[in-house]
Amino acid sequence: MNNNKNLIAFVLCSAALLFAYSWLTKKYMPPPQDAGPAAISAPEAPPAPPPSTPTSVPSPAPQIAASEAAASIDRRATFVAAGDLLELTWRQHDGALLQAVWKQDGTQFFPAEAIGADGRLASADFLGIGGLSGAAFPDRPEVTDNEDGLLVAFSGPSGDRLTYFLPKGSHILDVEWHSPNMKSMYAIRSLLDLPLADDMSGKQYRTNPFQGLNSGRVFSLEEKTIHAVTWDKMLTDPWFMFLGRRRKELPPSASRVGMDAGIEASKRQTTHYFAAIWDLGQAPLRDTATAPGYHSFPGPDGRGLARLYLGPKQNEYLSAFHPEGQPDKGKVFLQVMDFGFFGLIAKFFFLVLKLIQKYIPNWGWALVVFGLLIRASLWSLNTKTTVGMLRQKDLEPYQKQIQAKYAKYGSDMAKKAEMQKELMAFYKKNGHNPMGGCWPMLVQMPVFMALWSMLQNVFELRHAPWIFWIKDLSNADPYYILPALLVGSMIIQQAATPSTGDPQQRKMMMVMMPAIMGFIFASLPAGLNLYYLMFNIVGMAQFWVLKLKYKPQPVVI
């Protein structure tokens, strides 16, 4: 019982520490009130061109009245235009893309300014992607919407021009800019752009504009490698500076850079089903003093070209983001689909699930069939585990007799070793391996982890209904029915399973473990709950079949 008390004390203390950290963070490190676009000023001068850029460039266009125009610009002004699949919002003065909305269901790609119940800023506006560094576009952009697509063009008095073209039925933008002064285009702005705030000790640190949201990753893609860092890790948390935690840098520069996208306001953010990816043609510069983030320079003629993917993390869409006539170059973008450590297994399982879904159009029922197939493939391993537990129950009285014989020696290590030797000899005589039931469970762990990752991250399950109250398999069960059934199945399974050891401990664990698992699964996607519920139900059926067929074997003493 002492072990049980220690476990309960550990859980309670951990919960108290987490609550205290959360309360102190909210109380003494509130997000800044001025972290919106108005607080983000353009660099005083454009960054120097990269070494590969020739020093001989076209002469700058006349700057007559350019400074006066820049002074009169409203830096909070935005412009909205919509294509077939996306609704896009730009910041007018520099042409940066602030928001993209998936028109099919209204999902926002990037965080937007939000005020909490206490009146404080809960999330600042997104810093934006694209846009010219130090640009001054005083007028609203020119818009052309015809049968080919949507063209949005920003122009400035200094001769700068930035255009976005969105073809009909597409989510891939062609971006072109012309800058006589060789101004760079931001691909992704760095957190170095953020205003500073003070912690309790007076030290300054960068504040998180996405507080309250899992803000995903920034990544760069090489041919067979993805380098990724989460936004949160690019912040210095003053509470952990004494442990040596420091702000992470942006991933290494590559010609393809991007970030996770897709903010699900209706649920706790755990998965980003969309991505914003740049194909710049050449590696951009990264984090300079005047231009923090990834920024790409035009060519010797002052012109630059790039493509921007704003779409789902789905194989078909990502593979199509390739240069014309070069489909093999689309495979590099598939790396943004993160299936975790057991990615190869997870991808294989998803191929099987997609094959089932071709014949059973409902993804929920496809998951049920998939669970049956997985349980069937593990049938022999689970059979071995169950038979081992039943056999252990037969041997338990004789095991206790051996343990009682050595109880009088207390903590004498030599006698304990002698007892273990006698127990192992007893097990060997009866052809029983007490650890045999553990190995099948260990073999199943990679399977469970791969399924966990797969079911949480595939775009196809997003907003996919099952039956009745389950309208979205990627979201949590709104009425907690599936988690409750899952807890019930765990309790029944543990009650029916033969168990050795302290009866009081068994009773406590029979309630505690399902309760903990229920608490965890309550916030997980309904698809995961459905799969594990089906897995447990088939497991219970298998156990009862084996228990009815099991015949106790003679015990050799």
Buried (B, 14 or more C-beta within 10 A) or exposed (E): EEEBEEEEEEEEEEEEEEEEEEEEBBEEBBBBBEBBBEBBEBBEEBBBBBEEBEEEBBEBBEEEEBEEBBEEBEBEBBBEBBBEBBBBBBBBBBBBBBBBBBEEEEBBBBBBBBEBEEEEBBBBBBBBBBBBBBBBBBEEBEEEBEEEBBBBBBBBBBBBBBBBBBBEEBBBBBBBBBBBBBBBBBBBBBBBBBBEBEBEEEEEBBBBBBBBBBBBBBBBBBEEEBBBBBBBBBBBBBBEBEEEBEEBEBBEBBBBBBBBBBBBEEBEBBBBBBBBBBBBBBBBBBBBEBBBBBBBBBBBEBEBBBBBBBBBBBBEBBBBBBEEEEEEBBBBBBBBBBBBEBBEBBBBBBEBBBEBBEEBEBBBBBBBBBBBBBBEEBEEBBBBBBBBBBBBBBBBEBBEEBEEEBEEEEEEEEBEEEBEEBBEEBBEEBEBBBEBBEBBEEEBEEBBBBBBBBBBBBBBBBBBBBEEEBEBBBBBBEEBBBBBBBBBBBBBBBEEBBBBEEEEEBEBBBEBBBEEBBEEBBEBBBBBBBBBBBBBBBBBEBBEEBBEEBEEEEBEE
